Amino acid sequence: MSSHSHNTPCELCASRKHSLFSDLPEQHLCTISDHKNLISHRKGQILYYEGTNPLGIFCINSGVVKIYKTASNGKEQIIHLAKKGDFLGYAALLGEENYTNSAMIIEDAKICFVPKNAFLATLTKNTEFFKKVTKAISHELGEMEAKLTDATQKSIRERLAFVLLQLADSYGVEGGGSQKIDLILSREEIAGIVGTATESVIRLLSEFKKDKLIELDGKKIIILDKRGLARLSDFYA
């Protein structure tokens, strides 16, 4: 069940410094703050479905959300894992289109919903904010292009190594010479990020373990050799 949490004013929000709202002048920040709703979501809840109409944007205060598309065969392709400070659904809102993907909570989250009118009013009144949002959309498009190229040119092994490095960068907790990815993802979800079959991920993870690149701690993955993974992922090519 989602539940309304006590609204934190935007100016006091610790996640704001990571978000596109970071430099918003106070009067515009107040517009957002006055109209938003902070809602708590449990793991497994759907934030929005592909094909539905955006009524506003989501700004993540805490937690992790997976953005994914479902193929005709029912397989999930995970496009992105979003975390605190990230905006969701703004490209569809600005393009006046339905959502082109779905969003699901994978780690309990607190998320602010900002209604369309308050967001658009802030955008039109603030050139710097408008530039920032446009830049973010362009960056997302660039990342999508790079992913498409990787998907066609890199092997599954290279892609998995790269995904593990990215997860370590975003969710890694240092411990001695190793780094634990502090996020529980099912093997299906990892396969959905890499864009391959679950069996391939299971097989490759055990190979990586045998090669002492990683260690497994239940569902969690510990990176033992970042350099080795970087070489494998062809990161410097």
Summary of the structure (lengths in Angstrom):
residues: 237
radius of gyration: 18.9
end to end distance: 46.2
largest distance: 56.6
contacts: 705
relative contact order: 0.13
helix: 44%
strand: 27%
